[in-house]
C-alpha cells in the first residue's frame, strides 16, 4: 500500500521537448550595408562577367551577398541563353499561365531569376523556371538575373526553391535527376551530397516514381525515412544500389496492392487502405528508435504482406488508424 501511495505521488513523466535553436544576436553576422560593395570582385566573378558579355548580356552591378560575403552579379541576359537546370521538376503549366497573365498586365519584370554558368557557355536557372517560361511566352528578348559564379548552388535547388512548394513526387524526381547529373560531373560518395539530396529516401523514391508514375510514395515514406541512409560508395555505384532498392520497393508494393484488393473484396472503402496495410506490415511500427537496414525491412514487410489476412480486419481497426495515417 505504501509503495502504491509513493507511486501515486511521483510526478508524471513527460516527453522531453526538443531544445529550440538559440536565436542569433541581432546584428552579429555578415556584412554591414556599407561593406557589401567594397573591394574587388573575385576571380570567379570576373570570369563570369566576361562570359556574360561574350553571350551578349550586360553586367548591371556586382556586390557581395550580405550573409556570406560571396561575390555575385546582377545582369541582363539574352533570354535564349538561359535554361532551367536539366534535373529540375516538371513545370506547372497552370502556374506559368497565371504568372504570364500578371506580368503582361503589369508590363514589368520585377523579380530577377537566379542563374549559374553552365558548361556550354550559357546559364542555368535553379530558381526561376516559371518566371523564365512566362517571359518567353510573352516574347521577351532578355531577362534580369542574379548571377552566382558558384555552379554548385544549382544543386542546392531543394533548399532554395520556394516559388512553389514541392510535393513528395516532385522532390524525389528532382533528387534522382540531380544525382544522375552529378554522377557524371562529380562522382564522389553519395553521402557527400547530403545537403543537395536532402534525405536518402528521396533517391530510392525518385527511381520508383520513374518506373511507376502513379506509385503511392507517401504510404512508404515514413518507414523509408527510418531505414534509409546515404551510401558511402561513389555516385555511379550508389545509383545501381538505388535501382535495386527501387525494385524491392515495387515488389513490396505489389504485395501490398494484393492485400488492399482483399480488403476491398470485403467491402472496405477508404483512401487510407494502402497506408493502413503498409502500417500493419511495418516491422518498426511500435519500435521507437529501433534501427533496421533497408533490405531487412523490405524482406520483413514483403513476408508480412504475403501473410496479411483481410478476414481478420475489422472496420474499427481502419477507423482508428485513419486519423494518424492522414496526419502522417
C-alpha positions in Angstrom: 0.0 0.0 0.0 2.9 2.4 0.9 4.6 1.7 -2.4 1.3 2.4 -4.2 0.9 5.7 -2.5 4.5 6.6 -3.3 3.9 5.8 -6.9 0.9 8.0 -7.0 2.9 10.9 -5.6 5.6 10.5 -8.3 5.2 13.3 -10.8 4.1 12.1 -14.2 7.0 11.9 -16.6 6.6 13.9 -19.8 8.5 13.6 -23.1 11.4 16.0 -23.4 10.7 18.8 -25.8 13.4 19.5 -28.4 15.5 22.4 -27.5 14.8 25.5 -29.6 17.8 26.8 -31.5 19.1 29.9 -29.8 18.4 32.9 -31.9 21.5 34.8 -33.2 22.3 38.0 -31.5 20.9 40.9 -33.6 23.5 42.4 -35.9 26.1 39.8 -35.2 26.6 38.1 -38.6 27.5 39.1 -42.1 28.5 42.4 -43.7 27.4 45.9 -42.9 25.3 47.6 -45.5 28.3 49.9 -46.3 30.6 46.9 -46.8 28.5 45.0 -49.4 30.0 46.7 -52.4 33.5 47.3 -51.1 36.5 45.5 -52.6 37.4 44.0 -56.0 35.2 41.2 -57.3 36.7 37.7 -57.0 38.5 36.0 -59.9 35.4 33.7 -60.5 33.1 36.7 -60.6 35.3 38.4 -63.2 35.4 35.2 -65.3 31.6 35.1 -65.2 31.5 38.8 -66.2 33.4 38.0 -69.3 31.0 35.1 -70.1 28.0 37.4 -69.7 29.4 39.9 -72.2 30.5 37.3 -74.7 27.0 36.0 -74.7 25.5 39.4 -75.5 24.5 40.3 -71.9 25.4 43.2 -69.7 26.5 43.4 -66.1 24.4 45.9 -64.2 26.4 45.7 -61.0 28.4 43.4 -58.6 28.3 43.0 -54.9 28.9 40.6 -52.0 25.9 38.9 -50.5 25.3 40.3 -47.0 25.3 37.0 -45.2 28.4 35.1 -46.5 30.2 37.8 -48.4 30.1 35.8 -51.7 30.6 37.9 -54.9 27.6 37.9 -57.3 26.5 39.8 -60.3 23.2 41.5 -61.4 23.0 41.2 -65.1 20.7 41.4 -68.1 20.9 38.2 -70.2 19.7 37.2 -73.6 16.7 35.1 -72.8 17.7 32.3 -75.2 20.9 31.8 -73.3 19.1 30.8 -70.1 17.6 27.4 -69.5 16.3 25.5 -66.4 18.6 23.0 -64.8 18.2 19.6 -66.5 17.3 17.9 -63.3 14.6 20.3 -62.2 11.0 19.2 -61.5 8.4 19.3 -64.3 6.9 22.8 -64.8 3.4 23.7 -63.7 1.6 24.9 -66.8 -1.2 26.5 -64.8 1.4 28.4 -62.7 3.1 29.7 -65.8 -0.2 30.7 -67.3 -1.2 32.8 -64.2 2.3 34.3 -64.0 2.3 35.2 -67.7 -1.1 37.0 -67.3 0.1 39.0 -64.3 3.4 40.1 -66.0 1.5 41.0 -69.1 -0.9 43.3 -67.2 1.9 44.9 -65.1 4.2 45.3 -68.1 7.1 44.9 -65.7 9.5 42.1 -64.7 10.4 42.8 -61.0 11.7 39.5 -59.6 15.1 38.6 -61.1 15.8 34.9 -61.6 18.8 33.2 -60.1 21.3 31.7 -62.6 24.7 29.9 -62.6 27.0 29.4 -65.6 26.8 26.0 -67.2 29.4 24.0 -69.2 28.1 25.2 -72.6 28.8 28.9 -72.1 25.2 29.7 -71.2 23.3 29.8 -67.9 21.1 27.5 -65.8 18.4 28.8 -63.5 17.8 26.6 -60.4 15.3 29.1 -59.1 13.2 30.9 -61.8 11.9 28.3 -64.2 8.4 29.5 -64.1 9.3 33.2 -64.4 11.6 32.4 -67.3 8.9 30.4 -69.1 6.4 33.2 -68.6 8.8 35.8 -70.0 9.4 33.5 -73.1 5.7 33.2 -73.6 5.4 37.0 -73.6 8.1 37.1 -76.3 10.7 38.9 -74.1 14.2 39.3 -75.5 16.1 39.5 -72.2 15.7 38.7 -68.6 17.2 40.2 -65.4 19.2 37.7 -63.4 21.2 37.4 -60.2 24.3 35.5 -61.5 26.2 33.3 -59.0 29.7 32.3 -60.0 29.5 29.1 -57.9 27.9 26.5 -60.1 27.3 24.1 -57.1 24.5 26.4 -56.0 22.4 24.8 -58.7 22.5 21.5 -56.9 21.0 23.1 -53.7 17.8 23.7 -55.5 15.6 21.9 -53.0 16.7 24.2 -50.2 16.4 27.4 -52.1 13.4 26.9 -54.4 10.3 28.2 -52.5 8.5 29.6 -55.5 6.1 26.7 -55.4 6.2 24.0 -52.7 7.4 20.6 -53.8 5.3 17.6 -53.2 7.0 14.2 -52.5 7.0 13.0 -56.1 8.4 16.3 -57.5 11.1 16.4 -54.8 12.1 12.8 -55.4 12.2 13.1 -59.1 14.4 16.2 -58.9 16.8 14.5 -56.5 17.3 11.4 -58.7 17.8 13.6 -61.8 20.3 15.7 -59.9 22.1 12.6 -58.7 22.5 11.3 -62.3 23.8 14.6 -63.4 26.3 14.8 -60.6 27.4 11.2 -61.2 28.9 12.3 -64.5 30.4 15.5 -63.2 31.5 14.9 -59.6 31.4 11.1 -58.7 32.1 11.5 -55.0 30.4 9.3 -52.4 26.7 9.7 -52.2 26.9 10.8 -48.6 29.0 13.8 -49.7 25.8 15.3 -51.2 23.6 15.1 -48.2 22.7 18.8 -48.4 21.8 18.6 -52.1 19.8 15.4 -51.8 18.1 16.4 -48.5 17.3 12.8 -47.5 18.4 9.3 -48.8 14.8 8.0 -49.2 14.2 10.5 -52.0 16.8 8.8 -54.2 15.1 5.4 -53.9 11.6 7.0 -54.3 12.8 9.0 -57.3 13.7 5.9 -59.3 10.5 4.2 -58.1 8.4 7.1 -59.4 10.2 7.0 -62.8 9.3 3.3 -63.1 5.7 3.7 -61.9 4.3 7.3 -62.2 1.3 6.5 -60.0 3.3 5.0 -57.2 1.9 5.9 -53.8 5.2 7.0 -52.3 3.6 8.8 -49.4 2.5 5.5 -47.9 6.0 4.2 -47.8 7.9 7.4 -47.0 7.6 7.2 -43.2 9.2 3.7 -43.0 11.8 4.6 -45.7 13.0 7.6 -43.7 13.8 5.2 -40.8 15.7 2.6 -42.8 17.5 4.6 -45.5 20.8 6.2 -45.1 23.2 7.9 -47.6 25.7 5.5 -49.1 29.5 5.8 -48.9 30.0 4.4 -52.4 30.7 6.8 -55.4 27.5 8.1 -57.0 27.6 5.8 -60.1 27.8 2.7 -57.9 25.3 4.2 -55.4 22.8 4.7 -58.2 23.0 1.0 -59.1 22.2 0.2 -55.4 19.3 2.6 -55.6 18.0 0.8 -58.7 18.0 -2.4 -56.7 16.2 -0.8 -53.8 13.5 0.6 -56.1 12.9 -2.9 -57.5 12.4 -4.2 -53.9 10.1 -1.4 -53.1 8.0 -2.1 -56.1 7.9 -5.8 -55.2 6.6 -4.8 -51.8 4.0 -2.5 -53.4 2.7 -5.4 -55.5 2.1 -7.5 -52.3 0.5 -4.5 -50.6 -1.8 -4.0 -53.5 -2.9 -7.6 -53.2 -3.7 -7.1 -49.5 -5.6 -3.9 -50.4 -7.6 -5.8 -53.0 -8.6 -8.3 -50.3 -9.9 -5.5 -48.1 -11.9 -4.1 -51.0 -13.4 -7.5 -51.6 -14.7 -7.4 -48.1 -16.4 -4.1 -48.7 -13.8 -1.8 -47.2 -13.6 1.6 -48.9 -11.2 4.3 -47.8 -8.4 6.5 -49.2 -6.2 5.1 -46.4 -6.3 1.4 -47.3 -2.8 1.3 -48.7 -1.3 3.4 -45.8 -3.2 1.1 -43.4 -1.7 -2.1 -44.9 1.8 -0.6 -45.0 1.5 0.5 -41.4 0.3 -3.0 -40.4 3.3 -4.7 -42.1 5.9 -2.2 -40.9 8.3 -4.0 -38.6 9.3 -0.7 -36.9 5.7 0.4 -36.2 5.8 0.1 -32.4 9.6 0.2 -32.0 10.5 3.8 -31.3 14.2 4.4 -32.0 14.8 0.9 -33.3 17.3 0.5 -36.2 17.0 -1.8 -39.2 18.6 -2.0 -42.6 16.7 -1.3 -45.8 17.0 -4.9 -47.1 15.9 -6.4 -43.8 12.9 -4.1 -43.5 11.8 -4.8 -47.1 12.1 -8.6 -46.6 10.1 -8.5 -43.4 7.4 -6.3 -45.0 7.1 -8.4 -48.1 6.7 -11.5 -45.9 4.2 -9.8 -43.6 2.2 -8.5 -46.7 2.0 -12.1 -48.0 0.6 -13.2 -44.7 -1.9 -10.3 -44.4 -5.3 -11.8 -43.8 -8.1 -9.4 -44.7 -10.7 -11.5 -43.0 -9.2 -10.6 -39.6 -9.5 -6.8 -40.1 -12.5 -5.1 -38.5 -14.0 -1.8 -39.5 -12.8 -0.3 -36.2 -9.2 -1.1 -37.0 -9.3 1.1 -40.1 -11.4 3.8 -38.4 -8.9 4.1 -35.6 -5.9 4.3 -37.9 -7.4 6.8 -40.4 -6.6 9.9 -38.2 -3.0 9.1 -37.5 -2.4 8.0 -41.1 -3.8 11.2 -42.5 -1.6 13.2 -40.2 1.4 11.2 -41.2 
